[in-house]
């Protein structure tokens, strides 16, 4: 069901982004067409004003003297003689007044020979040339005309719509990032499923022979020859203890794989903190004779937590402090309260953790390379599990090195 929902969400998101992109492209195209139409209208008005001024206010055209021959090419009929410099002056004046700030080329023609008499390329920075007289051929009843072309019209229109194009480009980038993110999520999901299936199959294959070993050892312990031989009893107890230890590791791996898939099911209840931690400390002291645990917790402090998972949190923290200590382990457990909540601190005298490795210690299967790395068995799942439980409780956990030696692990439990 979750995969089906994920596929629906991905599809809807992709359709939405593609739909927005298509709409944006259509709007941009429409905006470009409107800007092109506006430009043509503005040029027509400007050229009509130029004709009016060149004709001295007396125009006798039966139709519009300005003809839009092509998208960027205009032809303007003039009945009267005019000086090219005067034409250039009026063109600059009208284009400046109507804010047509782009390059253009104008040319003066003789309709009888259909040859260009004069032409010039104008940019907004072009200075007005000095007045010079050009003699036009005198032909009765002939109309002189000039043409004007805007070679950079497309660039000019695009620059005026740069906001639309930037927005379209941003949407394309968002679409590409979305597609890449979805691809990455799918690949990670496939990898996670393969990893979980491998762990489940591996642990299942381990549990079957392990159960057989425990049953065989239990049957062996009932034999009279074993009961009467202290050495054999020692060997069988070693087999049982190590088998139980291995079984606990396998259960831990199975729990992590299961929780990754379905999440933790918490059953919160009120817990009296001091006697709860005292019980865990006593259990650990029975396994480690040299262990010293000092408790400095107020008797009346209670918290709301899942008893089973909170036990595992405390056990994992204390167990790490014991394993990563080169001398006799000494652990100080104390609490600090303020207006924000309760800080439960575990301070040990172990070998510590390099500062650069602290951010990774809660990652799955991560183990810090240290002097005791090869001596200590483990899979790098303890602190990963602790972090997962802490997050599910909406708590926080912090690990920092002490000034002298060891580390201090802090559990923050909000009020």
PyMOL commands that set and color helices and strands:
alter all, ss='L'
color gray80, all
select helices_A, chain A and resi 2-54+84-97+153-160+162-221+224-227+230-262+273-287+307-323+355-360+382-392
alter helices_A, ss='H'
color red, helices_A
select strands_A, chain A and resi 66-70+73-78+104-110+115-122+144-149+268-272+292-296+302-306+330-337+341-347+396-401+407-414
alter strands_A, ss='S'
color yellow, strands_A
deselect
rebuild
show_as cartoon
